[in-house]
Amino acid sequence: MKKEIHPAYFPTKVTCACGNVIETKSTVKALQVEICSSCHPFFTGKQKLVDTAG
């Protein structure tokens, strides 16, 4: 691989609005998200079915 053409890769903390913190790696040092697997209705089992057919 060529040197100095690839972006820097940092350990990253992803912070959700619910307070959950996930550690991963990315080209940015910190990320803030509105929803994660800890608070998303699909993953928590609090999913509601909405029927729009008449």
Helices and strands as residue ranges (DSSP letters): E 10-16, E 21-26, E 30-33, H 41-44
